[in-house]
Amino acid sequence: MKFVLAIEPGDQDHAFGVVAPDLPGCFSAGDTLDEAVDNAHEAIDLWCQTVIEDGGDIPTPAPLAAHQQNPDYQSWIWALVDVPVERYFGPAEKINITLPRRVLARVDDYVKTHGESRSGFLSRAALQAMR
């Protein structure tokens, strides 16, 4: 799952501060930009693991453009990180579904051009529809 990072620029005396705006209370820091992003990746993973274990849901990330409008993050650096939090959803189960051929062809075209699997796409679409 991809998450937006808002990164407060650091300098010689201050670390880079990182916030995952879609995950309340999820933040991190690092002495370098690379370290800050790596630490944020770990913070997001732990945040999501804790929420799932406590029976909660991971919020659907808002688009980057929506966060860029937030005045709290004016002049911050933006990044996207892909954190494989799906492993916390439990083991996969095989199911049989029936879809119209045309719909399935459109799904397959979409996942091919976006580097996804059919199952991953349908799972993500179902979660978004239920929120």
Backbone bond lengths (Angstrom), bond angles and torsions (degrees), N, CA, C in turn:
res aa  C-N    CA-C-N  psi(-1)  N-CA   C-N-CA  omega(-1)  CA-C   N-CA-C  phi
1 M - - - 1.431 - - 1.535 107.29 -
2 K 1.320 116.07 137.93 1.465 120.33 -178.97 1.528 110.25 -93.47
3 F 1.330 114.72 137.30 1.457 121.86 -179.81 1.517 109.90 -126.27
4 V 1.331 115.87 143.76 1.457 122.92 175.98 1.531 108.54 -82.89
5 L 1.327 115.69 139.01 1.458 121.86 173.28 1.523 108.63 -117.01
6 A 1.309 116.01 134.84 1.465 122.62 169.79 1.525 105.27 -106.74
7 I 1.326 116.40 122.83 1.461 121.52 -173.62 1.521 109.48 -117.90
8 E 1.327 115.06 118.57 1.454 120.44 176.66 1.521 107.87 -80.45
9 P 1.325 116.94 121.76 1.466 119.28 -176.30 1.528 112.58 -58.10
10 G 1.320 114.65 140.70 1.451 121.23 176.28 1.520 110.34 -102.55
11 D 1.324 115.63 179.64 1.461 121.50 175.62 1.526 108.01 -148.92
12 Q 1.300 117.25 -165.52 1.463 120.32 -176.84 1.528 112.46 -63.10
13 D 1.310 117.18 -24.04 1.463 120.69 -177.11 1.528 114.29 -107.21
14 H 1.328 117.49 -10.43 1.466 121.23 -175.06 1.525 110.63 -133.30
15 A 1.314 115.42 141.00 1.462 121.13 177.07 1.531 110.23 -74.17
16 F 1.322 115.40 162.61 1.461 121.79 171.74 1.530 106.88 -77.09
17 G 1.328 117.07 124.80 1.464 120.85 175.88 1.518 109.64 -93.87
18 V 1.320 116.64 140.80 1.467 120.78 -177.19 1.527 109.70 -128.84
19 V 1.329 115.25 135.18 1.456 122.65 176.70 1.525 107.71 -125.92
20 A 1.329 116.48 138.29 1.466 121.85 170.14 1.529 105.27 -99.90
21 P 1.339 118.48 94.03 1.464 121.08 -170.14 1.523 115.49 -59.28
22 D 1.325 118.00 -22.98 1.466 120.25 -179.71 1.521 112.81 -82.98
23 L 1.340 116.63 -10.76 1.465 121.10 -175.91 1.527 108.88 -119.16
24 P 1.316 118.06 96.88 1.470 121.25 -175.28 1.536 112.34 -52.97
25 G 1.323 115.38 126.02 1.450 120.96 178.07 1.513 115.16 82.37
26 C 1.317 117.89 3.27 1.469 120.85 179.72 1.522 108.81 -93.59
27 F 1.327 115.21 113.16 1.462 120.65 -178.71 1.515 109.36 -147.59
28 S 1.310 115.73 166.74 1.459 121.97 -179.86 1.517 108.04 -161.86
29 A 1.332 115.82 -174.10 1.460 121.09 179.47 1.520 108.70 -159.64
30 G 1.322 115.58 170.31 1.461 121.54 176.28 1.511 110.17 -167.38
31 D 1.332 115.55 151.73 1.461 120.40 -179.48 1.521 113.09 -69.78
32 T 1.341 116.44 -26.58 1.461 121.82 175.79 1.525 108.40 -122.23
33 L 1.318 116.69 164.44 1.463 120.06 177.83 1.522 110.71 -61.26
34 D 1.335 117.20 -43.37 1.471 120.47 179.25 1.527 111.29 -61.41
35 E 1.324 116.29 -43.51 1.462 120.65 179.74 1.527 110.50 -65.27
36 A 1.311 116.56 -39.05 1.459 120.70 179.36 1.529 111.13 -62.40
37 V 1.322 117.39 -43.92 1.467 120.99 178.86 1.523 110.53 -66.62
38 D 1.339 117.82 -42.07 1.465 120.40 177.67 1.525 111.12 -61.29
39 N 1.328 116.68 -43.53 1.465 120.60 179.96 1.527 111.41 -66.88
40 A 1.325 116.49 -35.30 1.466 120.29 177.17 1.520 110.64 -65.74
41 H 1.317 117.18 -39.30 1.469 122.11 176.94 1.528 109.28 -56.00
42 E 1.323 116.41 -47.75 1.467 121.63 179.39 1.526 110.99 -64.91
43 A 1.332 117.64 -42.16 1.462 121.07 179.97 1.534 111.28 -62.51
44 I 1.319 116.96 -41.72 1.467 121.16 178.48 1.514 110.11 -63.45
45 D 1.321 117.04 -44.83 1.463 121.15 179.48 1.526 110.63 -58.20
46 L 1.319 117.13 -48.22 1.466 121.00 -179.51 1.524 111.73 -66.93
47 W 1.337 117.40 -38.54 1.459 121.19 178.39 1.528 109.83 -60.37
48 C 1.334 116.00 -48.90 1.467 120.73 -177.98 1.529 111.37 -65.48
49 Q 1.322 116.94 -41.68 1.466 120.35 178.51 1.531 110.49 -58.88
50 T 1.315 116.66 -45.42 1.461 121.19 -178.84 1.523 111.18 -64.04
51 V 1.321 117.14 -44.64 1.468 120.77 -179.08 1.533 110.61 -62.75
52 I 1.328 117.29 -45.16 1.470 120.70 -179.91 1.528 110.52 -64.07
53 E 1.332 117.08 -44.86 1.470 120.32 179.83 1.527 111.73 -62.60
54 D 1.329 117.35 -29.54 1.464 121.72 178.60 1.531 112.44 -86.01
55 G 1.337 116.86 4.55 1.461 121.38 176.59 1.515 114.95 87.48
56 G 1.331 117.15 10.14 1.461 120.49 -179.83 1.516 112.50 -90.56
57 D 1.315 115.35 -175.86 1.458 122.56 179.05 1.517 109.56 -120.08
58 I 1.304 115.72 148.84 1.457 121.57 174.78 1.524 107.15 -82.48
59 P 1.325 117.73 125.91 1.470 119.35 -179.54 1.530 111.94 -62.53
60 T 1.310 115.77 148.36 1.457 120.32 174.11 1.523 108.21 -70.99
61 P 1.328 117.46 124.21 1.472 119.24 -179.07 1.524 112.02 -62.40
62 A 1.323 115.46 138.74 1.463 121.56 174.99 1.529 108.50 -80.67
63 P 1.312 117.60 157.44 1.468 120.09 177.79 1.533 111.17 -63.11
64 L 1.311 115.37 150.12 1.455 121.88 178.69 1.523 111.06 -53.57
65 A 1.314 117.54 -43.03 1.468 121.37 -178.07 1.526 111.95 -59.18
66 A 1.316 117.56 -34.20 1.466 120.55 178.57 1.521 110.51 -64.95
67 H 1.322 117.27 -40.68 1.465 120.67 179.49 1.530 111.68 -71.32
68 Q 1.314 116.49 -33.59 1.466 119.74 -178.95 1.521 112.06 -65.40
69 Q 1.318 117.45 -19.28 1.464 121.96 177.77 1.530 112.05 -79.43
70 N 1.320 117.59 -13.04 1.459 122.08 -176.69 1.534 109.83 -74.89
71 P 1.340 118.02 118.67 1.466 120.01 -177.98 1.532 113.52 -64.76
72 D 1.330 118.09 -18.84 1.468 120.75 177.51 1.523 112.01 -63.75
73 Y 1.323 116.61 -22.07 1.465 120.93 -176.26 1.523 112.53 -111.53
74 Q 1.328 116.85 21.12 1.458 120.58 179.64 1.529 109.89 -59.39
75 S 1.290 116.93 131.69 1.472 126.93 179.99 1.527 113.63 68.45
76 W 1.337 117.80 15.45 1.463 120.57 174.17 1.523 108.67 -84.32
77 I 1.308 116.54 164.48 1.459 123.77 177.47 1.528 107.57 -93.05
78 W 1.324 115.89 144.32 1.468 120.36 -178.62 1.521 110.63 -112.62
79 A 1.318 115.60 144.57 1.463 121.34 176.49 1.521 108.56 -149.49
80 L 1.315 115.23 159.17 1.465 122.40 172.35 1.518 107.41 -119.32
81 V 1.327 116.38 137.14 1.459 120.42 174.86 1.515 108.68 -126.31
82 D 1.307 115.26 143.48 1.452 122.01 176.94 1.518 107.43 -102.48
83 V 1.327 116.46 113.59 1.464 121.89 -178.43 1.530 107.29 -116.30
84 P 1.329 118.24 121.56 1.473 121.15 -175.36 1.534 112.37 -77.32
85 V 1.329 116.34 71.11 1.458 120.63 -177.26 1.533 112.70 -82.47
86 E 1.314 117.56 -6.54 1.464 120.70 -178.18 1.525 111.89 -60.20
87 R 1.328 117.75 -23.85 1.467 120.69 -179.33 1.535 111.30 -63.40
88 Y 1.318 117.76 -19.37 1.458 121.08 179.67 1.529 112.93 -83.95
89 F 1.320 117.70 -5.07 1.456 121.72 -177.94 1.528 112.56 -81.03
90 G 1.321 118.22 -8.41 1.459 122.42 -178.95 1.511 110.77 104.33
91 P 1.333 115.59 171.96 1.468 118.58 -177.41 1.531 111.67 -67.45
92 A 1.305 114.46 149.91 1.467 120.39 178.38 1.527 109.98 -73.86
93 E 1.307 115.09 147.66 1.457 121.28 175.73 1.516 108.36 -123.81
94 K 1.314 115.46 135.66 1.465 120.70 179.17 1.524 108.48 -81.94
95 I 1.348 115.61 132.79 1.455 121.39 178.17 1.525 108.57 -132.46
96 N 1.301 116.21 162.23 1.461 122.21 172.84 1.522 107.92 -110.99
97 I 1.316 116.10 129.43 1.455 120.55 176.01 1.521 108.52 -129.99
98 T 1.303 114.92 160.95 1.454 120.81 177.53 1.525 108.19 -120.49
99 L 1.325 115.23 127.26 1.460 121.89 177.54 1.520 108.52 -129.82
100 P 1.314 116.89 149.25 1.461 118.64 173.25 1.538 109.59 -60.02
101 R 1.321 116.33 142.93 1.460 121.77 -176.86 1.532 112.07 -53.73
102 R 1.320 116.30 -41.70 1.471 120.26 -178.80 1.535 111.40 -63.77
103 V 1.334 116.98 -40.97 1.465 121.00 178.70 1.527 109.75 -65.31
104 L 1.329 116.56 -45.04 1.455 120.23 179.83 1.532 111.02 -62.19
105 A 1.312 117.64 -38.75 1.469 120.63 178.06 1.528 110.34 -63.96
106 R 1.323 116.79 -40.29 1.471 119.79 178.56 1.527 111.35 -66.88
107 V 1.330 116.38 -39.41 1.469 120.50 176.25 1.522 109.50 -60.88
108 D 1.320 116.51 -47.67 1.462 120.40 -178.49 1.523 112.28 -63.33
109 D 1.320 117.48 -39.40 1.470 120.36 176.37 1.527 110.51 -63.15
110 Y 1.317 115.94 -42.54 1.467 120.17 -178.98 1.527 111.37 -63.63
111 V 1.330 117.02 -49.79 1.468 119.01 -176.01 1.525 111.51 -66.83
112 K 1.321 116.03 -31.49 1.466 118.91 178.67 1.521 110.97 -65.18
113 T 1.318 116.77 -42.96 1.466 120.17 -178.07 1.526 112.91 -78.18
114 H 1.349 117.78 -16.79 1.459 121.26 -178.50 1.532 112.68 -108.92
115 G 1.326 117.31 6.40 1.459 120.41 175.98 1.520 114.22 65.76
116 E 1.313 116.69 34.45 1.461 121.60 179.69 1.524 109.36 -114.41
117 S 1.314 114.50 169.42 1.462 119.60 171.00 1.525 108.18 -96.96
118 R 1.305 116.05 159.08 1.463 121.16 177.54 1.533 109.66 -59.53
119 S 1.329 116.59 -46.99 1.468 120.77 -178.86 1.524 111.49 -63.40
120 G 1.329 116.57 -42.96 1.457 119.93 179.64 1.515 111.78 -62.36
121 F 1.320 116.31 -43.13 1.458 120.96 179.06 1.528 110.93 -62.88
122 L 1.337 117.47 -48.84 1.460 120.44 -178.23 1.526 111.05 -63.97
123 S 1.321 117.17 -37.03 1.460 120.85 177.41 1.525 110.91 -64.08
124 R 1.327 116.43 -47.35 1.458 121.13 179.43 1.524 111.07 -63.05
125 A 1.321 117.18 -42.39 1.461 121.01 179.76 1.533 111.06 -64.30
126 A 1.323 116.42 -38.59 1.465 119.55 178.26 1.527 111.14 -65.40
127 L 1.320 117.22 -44.01 1.464 120.61 179.05 1.518 111.26 -62.69
128 Q 1.329 117.24 -41.21 1.468 120.26 178.53 1.521 111.03 -65.36
129 A 1.321 117.56 -39.00 1.457 120.90 -178.89 1.531 111.66 -67.58
130 M 1.320 117.26 -30.05 1.467 120.48 -177.93 1.522 113.62 -85.31
131 R 1.325 117.53 -8.04 1.474 119.62 -179.74 1.499 111.48 -86.79
